[in-house]
Amino acid sequence: MPNASKLPGMSKLLVLLGLISLLAPFSIDLYLPALPAVAADLHAGPGAVQLTLPAFFIGLAVSQLLFGSIADHVGRRPPLLWGLGLIALGSGGCAMAHSVTALTAWRVIQAGGVGSAAVIPRAVVRDRFDLVHMARAMSLLGLITGLGPILAPQIGGLLLLIANWRALFWVLGAAALACLAAAFFTLADSMPAQRPAQIGPRLWLSIVSDPRFLRYAIPANLIQSSVYAYIAGAPFVFINLLNLTPQQFAWVFGINAVGLMIAGRINAHIVPRFGPEPIFRRAMLCTAALGVVFFGAALAGGGFWALAIPQFFMVATLGFNFANGFALTLAPFGASAGTASALYGTLQFALAGVAGAAVSALYDGSARAMAGVMCAVTLTAVAMYRWMRTE
């Protein structure tokens, strides 16, 4: 494990991994300001267009399993390059879609490639750092990937001023090709010398039945699914209900992402002193409490500020949950880091798909569906964490 004892800084490796990882939030967030325009252009209802998000999440969940297993078998580099090429292909298909069904199908193909960009950089971090340093490295990586939710809606909103929504997917395809070129010329493989004795479904079953994996993976990803409920519902709540322009919505979305990045930076500073477990536990309680406040504001029919303020702090606390939850989950699985990272990501985006689909199914023109799902998953996370600690 190279550099395991060295406190990670913002190295060239983390910058490259961060830029590749940015493709995941860009694939999710870039077209959010355009969702109402997509619905109008493809003559589809808001619910049908919202379903392109959970379809993407489910495709991403499955693809991470495949890429994680391949990465543990042939190394980190080859499947990453294959996946980046698939992102470019899927993005081009989305740009040329002429029905919401075709768009949804191409989003699933695009998600197949994004799985490599989501899982393999995290496996590389696990290859190179021990538990505390891994949590810090993931926080620093999060500072880069945190730019995605800030920049993607802003870029999407600006592109909509000069082009239609299809241009957003051409931009994604070009970004994937640029990352492919950078990884091809600069990224060395970090596959550990010790490889897992099992691979494929047997290894999947071995990991997902391990209490050390489940104890943190389930509550961490339940908490994370709240942000995907927010992603699915926010464009229609803020643009259609609260009458923000796509550009104004992009600013709101970006400000929330700034809060997430600030929390991640604080976490990187304090985790060597306090450790990931206590920070993870307290942050999860704070997120759940803010979820209750946010749902209460939605039930009361609150306006912009009544909804935006608790939502900002709720999203910000996730900056303490993601890095620590991931580090605690993967710490025991060094030789099978690719598969463990894939299973973690599969669970993350499977729950994201369920949360997004729930928002779509319950959407009634108000903020209640979005806030209710966000509140429910965070309270469930706390309950699961407490129950699994006693097992």
N, C-alpha and C positions, 0 to 999 in steps of 0.2 A: 504494500500500500504506500506508494510514493507520497512524500510530503505529509504523512499522517500526523506528524508531531509539529508541523509548522502551521502557525496561525494563518489562515488564508486571507489574502488581500484581494483587491480587484485586479487579478492577473489577466494576461492575454487569453488564457484558457477560459476563465470565467466570462470574459467579454464575448468570446466566440460562442460559448455555450448559451449565453444569454441572448445573443442575437438570433441563434437558431430557435431557441425556446420562444422568442417573440412571435414566431409564426403561429403558435397556438392562440394567444389572445388576439392577434390581428385577424385570424380566420374567424374568430367569434365576434369581435367588436367593430371591425371596420365597417360592416354594412348595417349596423344597428340604426344609425340615423336614417337609413334608406328603407327600413322595413315598410313604413306606410307607402312609400313610392313604389316599392316592389309589388305590394298588394294591388295598387291601382294599375300598374303596367301589365301585370299578369292576370288581371280581373279575378283576383282571389280575395277571400275574406281575411281579416286579421288573424283568426285562429289557424287557418291553413298556412299562412306565412310564418306564424310563430312556431309551427311544427317543424320548420326547417332547422331550428335550433336543437330541439331534443333529438331529431334524426341525426344531426351532426354529432351530438354527444354520444349517442349509442354506437355510431360508427367508430368514433374515437375510442370508446371503451373496448370494443372488440379488437381494433387494430393494435392497441397497445399490448394486448396479450401476445399477438403474433410476433410483433417486433421485439418484445422483451425476450421471448424464447429464442428467437433467432440470434439476438445479441449475445446471449449466454452461450450459444453454440459456435458461432462463426466470428465473434468479436463485435465491437461497438460500431466501427466505421462503415462496413459495407451496408448494413440495413439502414443506417442513417442516410447514406447517399441515395439508396433506392427510394426511401420515403420522401425525401425532398423532391425528387423527380415526380412522384405521384401527386404531391401537392400542386405542382405546376400544372399537371394534366387536369386534375379536378377543378382547379380555379378557372382554366380556360373553358371547361364544360359549363360551369356556372355562368360565365359571362355570355355564353351563347344560348342559354336555356330560354325557351319560349312558353313554358308553362310552369306552374308551381310544382307539379309532379316531377318534371325534368330537373328543376332546380334542386328539389329535395334529393333526388337520386345522385346528382353530381356533388351535392354537399356531402353525402355519405362517402363517395369516392375520395373527395378532398380530405375528409376526416381520416380515411385510411392512411394517407401519407402523414398527416399531422401527428398521428400516433407515434411515429419515429421521433419527431421533433420534441414531443412531450416526454417520452420515456427515456430515450438514450442519454440526453444530457444529464439527467438525474442519476442514471447508472454510472456515468463517468465521475460525477461528484462522489458517489459512494465508493468507487474504486480508489479514490485518491485521499480520502480524509476519514478520521475516526469520528465518534459520535458528536462531541462538542464542536469540533472543527467543521464537521459536516453541517451541523445546524447553522453555524456562522456562514459557511460557504453558501448554503441554500438561501440565507437571508440576503447576502450580497448578490446572488444570482437573481433573487426576487426584486432587487432594486432595478435591475435591467429589464426583466420581464414585466415589472410594474409600469414601465413606460408604455406597454401595449395598450392597456385600458385608457391611458391618458391620450396618447398620440393617435390611436386607431380611429376613435370617433371624430376627433378633430380633423384628421386627414379625410375621413369619409365625408364629413360635413362640407369641407372645402371643395372636394372633388365634385360633390353634388351641385355646387354653384356653377361649374363649368362643363360638367358631363353628366350622363345618366348613371344609374346604379351599376350598370354592367362594367363600367370603367374600374370600379372598386375591385372586382375579381381579377381583371387584367393586372392591376397593381400587385395583388397577392401572388399571382403567378410569377411576375418578374422578381419579387422579393425572394420567392422560393428558389428560383434559378441562381440568384446572387449568393444565397446561402450555400447552395450546392457547390458552386465554384469555390467559395471560401473554405468549406470543409474539405473538399477534394485536395486542395493544395496545402492546407495548414494543419489539419487535425490528425494526430497520431492515435493509434488504437491504445486503449487502456485496459484491455481484457486481463483479469487476474490470472496468474499461472495456475491456480487451483480452480478447476472448473466443476460445476455441479455434477454429482454422480447420476442424477436423473435429469430428464428434460421433457418438456411438453406437459400433457395432462397429469402425469404422475407428480411432477414437480409442482404444478399448480395446486394440486390437492394437498401436497405436503405442506405448502406454505399457508394456504387459506385455512387449514385446520390447525395451524400452530397458534396457540393463545398469545404468544409474543407479537404476532402480526395483527391479530384481531383486536387486541386490547386498545391499540391506538388507531389502526386503519379505519375502523367503523366510525368512531366518534369524530375523528379528524375529517373524514370525507362527508359525513352528515353536515358538519359545520360548513364545509366548503360548498356543499350543494345550495346553501342559502344565496350565495352570490350568483349562481346560475338561474335561480328563480328570479332574482333581481334583473339579470340580463334579459330574460324572456319577457318580463312584464314592463320594465321601465320605459322602453320607447313609446308604448301605447299609453301608459299612465302620464308621462310627462309631456308628450307631444299631442296626443288626442284629448286627454282629460284636462291637463293643466295648460294647454295651448302654448307650449314652448315651440320655437322653431327647431329644425334639426340641428342648427349651429348652436343654439342655446342649450339644447339637450346634451350636445357633445361636451360643452363646458361643465355641465353638472356631472356628467359621467367622469370626466377627467379630474374634477376636484375630488370625487370619491376615491379615485385611483391614487391621487396624491396622498390622501390620508392613509391608504394601504401601504404606500411606499415609506412614509414617515414611520409607521409602526414597524415595518420590516427593518428599517435602519436602526431603530431603537433596540429591536430584538437582537440584531447582530452585535450591538455594543454590550448588552447585558447578559446574553446567554452564557459566555464563558464564566461569569461570576455566579449566576443563580442556577444554571443548568436548564435543559429544555423541559423537563417534566413539570416543575412548579409553574413556569411561565405558561405552558400549554393549558394546564388545569385552570388557572385563574382567568386567562383570556377567554376560555370557553364559557365560563360562568358569566363574564361580562357580555359576551356576544348574545347569549340567551336572554339576559335581562333586557338588553337593548331591543331584542326581537319582540319581546312582550310590549315594550313602549311603542315600537313602530306599528305593531298590529292594532294597538289601542287607538293610535292616531288615525289609522285607516278606517277603523270601525266608526270613529266619530266624524268621518267625512272631512278630515283636516285638509287645509290648503297646502300650498307649496312648501312653506317653511316648516309646518307641522310634520310633513312627511320627510323633507330633505335632511333635516338636522339629525333625527335619530338614525336615519338610513346611513348618513355619512359616518357616524361613530360606529355603527354596527359593521359596516364594510371595513373600516379601518382596523378593528380588532382582529380581523382575519390575518393581518400581517404578523401577528404573534402565533397564530394557529398553524399556518401552512408549513413553515420551515421546521418548527419543532415537532409537529405531528409526523411529518415525513421522516425526519431524522430518527425519532423514537421507533417508528415502524420498521425501518430498514436496517437499523443498527445490528441485529443478529444475523443478517443474511448477506455477508460479504461475497461468498462464492457464487451466489445466485442473485446478485444485485439487479441484473437486467430483468429477470422474471419477477422478482419482488416489486421492483419499481413499476413494472407493467401491471401487475395485479393491483397495486395501490392506485395507479391511474385508471385502470378499468373500473374499479369500484367507484372512484371519484366521478367519472363521467357517466357511469350507469346511474348513479344517484342524481347527477346533474340532469340526465335525460328524464328521469322520473319527476324531478322537481319542476323542470321546464314544461313537461306535458301536463302536470297538475295545474300550473298557472294558466296554461292555454285552455284546459277543460273548464276551469272554474271562473275564467275571466268574464266579468259582467259589466265592463265599462268603468269600473272603479278601481281603487288601489287595494281592495280587500283581498283579492286572490293572491297577488304578489306578496303582500305583507303577511297574510295568513300562512302561506307555505314557508316563507322565511322564518317565521316564528316557530312553526311546528317542527321543522328539521333541527333547529338549534336546541329546542327543549328536548327533543328525542336524543340528540347527541349527548347532552348532559346526563340523561337517564341511562343511556347505554354505557357511558364511561363509568358511572358509579356502580352499575350492576356488574360490569366485567372486572372491575377492581376487586370485587368481593368473591369472584369465582376462583 
